[in-house]
Amino acid sequence: MPAPNPIRLGLVGLGRAGWGMHCPELEGKEDLFRFVAACDPLPDRRERMAARYGCRTYEHIEGLLADREVEMVDVASRSIDHYAHAASALRAGRHVFLEKPMCATYGEARRLVRLAAGAKGRLYVRHNRRNEPAFLHVREIMASGILGDVYEVKLFRGGYARRDDWQTLAEFAGGQMLNWGPHIVDHALRFLDAPLRDIWSDAKRVAAVGDAEDHLKIVLRGTNGRVVDMEISGGAAIRPPAYLIWGTRGSLLCEDEKTIKLKYLDPKQKLVPRRPNRGDPGATFGTPEDLRWIEQETPVAPRRTWNIWDELYKAVRKGGRFPVTLQEAIQVMRVIALAKKGTKCSRK
């Protein structure tokens, strides 16, 4: 068995994402990744990181990029700094693993991809909810065909919270459009499964105390006619289902991302072709029909799952294909830009 060859990470940002998500996710993966450096403007965060991982720490990213042992820069800083930090790392010849949102704007994202195309290091975007079990399982059921031709998908994430942190402020690229937006827009584009034809959106501030939106609705329609209706809200005291899928032969409901409910026509039942009757229907609404429905309830358990860190290691060390392409990440930023265009945040 070959000796471990962990990717040497330099972590930028030791807050909610860097310390609170990336670090715990890498526990038990020391043979794949090793923190050799980190940077954050707050001294207590740097001390905590050094004590836990024995790595070098820096106040600014310039110090981290001067550290020759750093092989990949893991950008987990504030959203507004993503472009600057990722661009600096690429110019320094490092690989970059970039936390969502990819950038604060679509224009920044396009410039970053152009920069990456000519860089020594490679750019990877962390759409880490692409591998959520419920998302994967719902996609598997759609692909099985038991729901028929899926014509509408409804997605929801959120709850009710009077948030007052930096992610409620537009000056820091705050708001749900750039917070949960990249996750659910990424899901929506996978569900759309066709080029985007139309988009409608609305955004407003409901419960958060900043000036950025905390409630938004985006409706996408693909060239295939399929509609994806997504809502992200910080002002919803009662939550709608996470997933509601309508097809020509059945429907799917997943309220809590733990259990999936299905109601679909028996695949063995062939529907007899019918023609509209121009005559008098009497007291009925058409000719009665014996439809054999199958109703099931199943725990979320996709056949295939994957881990984004494992895929990142395989892409860097073994030349594997990373599951989130740069074009997919760019498309997410394009949809967010289109959704923002013409939707001015207001107080409901």
N, C-alpha and C positions, 0 to 999 in steps of 0.2 A: 504494500500500500504506500503511495507517495506521501512524503512528509507534508504536513499542513503548510500552506502558503497563504496566510491571511492577507487580505487587502488592508493596507495601512491607512486608517481614516484620520482626517482632521475635521472635527465637528465645529461648525460655525453657528453659535446660538445655543445657549444652555437653559432655555426656558421650557415652556409647555411642550413644544414639539421635540426639541433636541434632547433635553434631560428627561422629560415626561413620557415620550413615546419611543424615540430612536434607541435610547440607551436600554430600556427594558426589553424591547424587541430583540436586541442583540445578545441578551443573556443566553448562554448555552451555545452560542455560535462563535466562540473564540477561535475556532480553527478556520473560520471564514473571514472574520473581521477583527481588527484590533485598533483601539483608539490610541494613537501616538501623540495627538495634539488636539487642542480645543481652544476656542476664543470666545470671550463674552466681555462686555464692558463692566459687569458687576463683579467685584472681587470675591464675594462670598460664593458665587456660582463657580468661579474658577477654582477656588480652594476645594469645594466639594467634588468637582470633577477630578482634580489632581489626587485627592485622597482616595477616591474610589478606583481610579484606573491607572494611577501612577504615570500619567501622561504629562507632557509639557503643556502649559497654558499661556495664552496671550490675551492682551486687552483688545487688540485690533487684528483684523484679518491679515494685514500686511505682515505681521510677525508670524502668523501661521503659514502663510505662503512662502516665507523665507526658510521655513523648516524643511530641509531636504528629505526628511523621512516620510513626509506626508505624500501619499500616492493618490488618494481620492479625497476631495473636499465634500463633506456632507453639509449642505446648506439648510439650516433650520432657523434662520434669523427671521425678523419681522418681514411681512409680505412686501412692504415697500422697498426693502433692501435686496430682494432676491435677484433682480437683474444685475445690480452692481457687484454683488458677492460672487455670483456664478460666472459673470464675465471676467472678473479679476482672476478667478481660479483657472478658467480656460486659457486665458492669456499667459498664465504662469505654467502651462503645460500639464495641468492636473486633470484627472477625471472628475466629473461633478455628478453628485446625486442630489437633485433639487427638490425640496419639499414643495407641495402645492401651496398657493397658486404658483404656477410656473413663473409668472411675472405679475406686475401690477396692471399692465396693459397689453393688449394684443400687439401693438407696435414693438414694445420691448421684447416680447416673446419671439417675434419674427427676427429681430436683430440678433437675439441670442442664438437662434438656430443657424443663422448665417455665419456667426462667429464660430460656432461649434463645427461647422462643415470644414473649416480650414484649420482647426486646432489639432494639436497633438493628442490631447485628452478627449474623452467622449462624454457626452451629456446624456444623463438619464433623469427622467421626471418621475417623481414619486406619487403616482395615483394609486395609493395603497388600498383604496376600497374597491379596486377592480377585482380583488380576489375574495370579497366577502362571501361567506357561504350561501346566504339567502340569494344574493345576486346571481351567483353561479348556478344554484339549483333552479331558480326561476328560468334562467336562460336555457338550461337543459330541457325543462318541460316544454318550453316554447318550441325548441328545436325538434322535439319528439313528434310534433304534429297533432297531438291529441286535442289541442284547442282549435284546430283548423287554422285559417288565415287570421293571424292576430292583427286587428285593425286599430286598437287603442290600448295604450299603457299609461297608467297613472302611478306617480311616484310621490312619496312624501317623506320628509325628514324634519324633525323639529320638536317643539314643545313651547313652554312659556317661561321666559327669563328676562328680568330687568337688568341686562348686562351693562356694565360700566367700565369695561377694560378697553385697551387700545384697539381691539378689533371692532369697536363700535364707531371708530373715528375715520372719516374719509381721508384725512391727511396721511394716515398710515396704511392706506389701501384696505381699510376695514369694511365691514358689512358682509351680509350673508352671500352676496354675489361672488365674493372672492374667498369666503371662508368655507361653507359647505357647497357653494356653487360648483367648484371644479369636480368634486366627487359626483354629484348628482347629474351634472351636465355630461360628464364622462359616461355614466351609466345610461343616460338618455340616448346618447349617440350610438351606444352599442345596441340598445333596444330598437332604435330607429332603423338600423340595418340598411340604410340607403342614403344617398346624398340629401342634404337639407334643401327643401323647397321654400318653406315659409316659417316665420317665427313671429310670435306675439308674446309680449311680456308686460309685467306690471310690478312695481316695487314700491314699498313704503316702509316707514318706521312706525312700529306699533308699541313696543314695550321697552326696547333698549334706550339708554339715555344719551347716546352719542348722536351724530348727525348722519350716519350711514344706515342703509336699509337693513331691517331685520325680518322682513316678510317679503317674499317674492313668488311670483308665478311665471313660469315660462312654458309656452306651448310650441312644440316643434311639429312640423309636418314634412315627411319625406317625399321623395319623388315616387315612392311606392304607394303613397296614400296613407301610410300608417301615421297615427298621431301619438306623440308622447307628451303628456301633461304632467309637469312637475311643480311641486310646491316645496319651499323651504321656509320655515317660519320660527321666529322666536316669540310669537304672540298667539300661539294656538294652545289653549288650555285643554282642549279635547283633541287628541291626535287622530287623523284619518289613518287608514291602512298604509303600511310602508309600500306595498305593491298591490295593484289591482289590474288584472290583465283581461281584456275581452277579445275573444276570437269567434270565428264563424261557427265553431262547433262546441264551444265551452268557455269557461271563465276560471280564473285563478285569483285567490285572495290570500295575502300574507300580511297579517296585522302587526305582528310583533317580531318579525325576522327569525322566529323560532319554529313556527308551524305553518304549513301550506294547506289551504283548503281548495279542492278542485271539484268542479261540476262540469262534466262533458258528455257528449253523446257517445254511446257505445261505438267504438271504431268498426265493429262488425255490421252495424246498421247502415245500409245504403239508403240515402234519402231519395225517394221517388220524385222525379221532376214534376213540377206543378206549374199551372198557368193561372193567371188571375181570372176570376169569374166576374163577368160584367153584369150578371143577373142579380136578382134580389137574394141577399144572403139569409133572409129571415131574421131570427133572433140571435144568430151566432156571428162571431167575428171570423168567418172563414170555415173551411172544412176541418173537423177534428182530426188529429193525427196522433198516433201512438209513438211517442219519442222515448227511447230507452236511455235514460240518464244514468250515469255512473257518478257517485259522489264519494270522494275520498278525503281523508285528512292524514297528512304525513309530516313527520318532523323534518326540519331542514337538514339535509345531508347530501350534498352534491357528490356525484361519482368521482369527480376530479377536483382536487384543491391544490393550491400552490402558495408559496411564501415569497414575497417580493424581494427579501434579502437574499434568499437562495438563488432566485432568478438573476439578481444583480451580480452575485458572485460568478455564476455560470457565464454571464455575458462578458464579464471582464477577464476572467481567468481561462475560460474554455471557448470563447468566441460564440457563445450561444445567442439566440435572439431574445432580447429583452421584451417582455409582454406588452409594454407600453411604448409605442413608437413616437418619435418626435412629431410626426405628422398628426397623430391622434391627439397629442398634447396641444399642438398648435390649433387644431380644430376646436378643442374645448375653449381656448382663449378667444377664438373668433366668435363662437356662439355667445360667450359672456359679453364681448364687445357689442354684438348686435342687440343683445338683451338690454344692455345699458343705454344704447342709443334710443332715444325717444321715451325712456322711462326715467323720470326725474323723481328722486326720493321725496316723499311728502309725509307729513304727519297726518295719519288717518283720524 
